Amino acid sequence: MTVPSGAQNRFPWKPITLVVPFAPGGNVDIVARSLGVPLTKWVGQSVIVDNRAGGGGAVGTSTVARAEADGHTLLVATPGQLGTLPEIIKTPYKADSLVPVAVLSRTPVVVVVRANDPRFKTAADFIKAVKSTSQGVAVGHAGPGSPNHLALLQFEDSAQAQVNAVPYKGSGPALVDLMGGQIDAVIDQITSSTPHIKGGALRALMVLGPQAGGLLASVPTQAQLGLPVFDATTFVGVFAPKATPAANVASLHEWITKSVAQPEFTNVIRDLGSEPVGEGGAALQRLVSGEVALATRMVKQGRLKAD
């Protein structure tokens, strides 16, 4: 690509594209679109959201890994797209193929059941059923290698029991089957479940991580229930192609951090049940490294596979 005359001294010199490796309407997509509004003000260019769904996030992630390394094409995704997917499927990229720029948001992961299910009035009821039901309590998740799937595997370790895990292509179909009575529970990011909890169809039984506020303020954590603690909180971050100049990455970090503090972003994120973060690339790298370690362990145990 021919760089415009003098552009080396005025990044960015064209619109910024935020590639989302999932279909429109989900948590990551909403976070990216919410970021785009205030980010436009700081970069002085248009910010475009480009949804490239497929392969559990591998298609969109590959797109950015192959993009021109100038900072104009960025990935908005969870650390799992870099830390987990390459461990379970063949991807044209590795965990270090992109450089972390900033953490945008964090989202609690919860166990949800039907609000009118008489078997699970409390989280203790659910844990007791998981440990005592020989056929296994049917628990849905958003698909192999998803943050919700990894949370389910960690829950099994914590409860020292095995559920009847039911994979879906996203949280939406899993929640539909839960409300229809086809499964018993779903491990989900609160953003997907919030409308159904507020509407009275579902109830959050347990937070799989630190105590959360808002809608989950009265929902117990596994620590409060006497289970070994793990943190399944889901994060969304921004990544750039690996060879992006350090000066451009630094500028992007500064602009993104300012954007995450703006009401246009924070109000939307909190309405979803998430929290804005705004931490830098080092924090995001630690999250990716944690995903790699967790996925590697689950693969070695034979519990994490592509299908």
HELIX and SHEET records of a PDB file:
HELIX    1   1 ALA A    7  ASN A    9  5                                   3    
HELIX    2   2 ASN A   27  VAL A   43  1                                  17    
HELIX    3   3 GLY A   55  GLY A   57  5                                   3    
HELIX    4   4 ALA A   58  ALA A   65  1                                   8    
HELIX    5   5 GLY A   80  GLY A   83  1                                   4    
HELIX    6   6 LEU A   85  ILE A   88  1                                   4    
HELIX    7   7 ALA A  123  SER A  132  1                                  10    
HELIX    8   8 PRO A  147  ALA A  159  1                                  13    
HELIX    9   9 SER A  171  GLY A  180  1                                  10    
HELIX   10  10 ILE A  190  LYS A  198  1                                   9    
HELIX   11  11 GLY A  214  LEU A  216  5                                   3    
HELIX   12  12 ALA A  246  VAL A  260  1                                  15    
HELIX   13  13 PRO A  263  ASP A  271  1                                   9    
HELIX   14  14 GLY A  281  LYS A  300  1                                  20    
SHEET    1   A 6 VAL A  47  ASN A  51  0                                        
SHEET    2   A 6 ILE A  16  VAL A  20  1                                        
SHEET    3   A 6 THR A  73  ALA A  77  1                                        
SHEET    4   A 6 THR A 234  PRO A 241 -1                                        
SHEET    5   A 6 LEU A  98  THR A 107 -1                                        
SHEET    6   A 6 GLU A 275  PRO A 276 -1                                        
SHEET    1   B 5 ASN A 164  PRO A 167  0                                        
SHEET    2   B 5 ALA A 138  HIS A 141  1                                        
SHEET    3   B 5 ALA A 185  GLN A 189  1                                        
SHEET    4   B 5 VAL A 109  ARG A 114 -1                                        
SHEET    5   B 5 LEU A 202  VAL A 207 -1                                        
END                                                                             
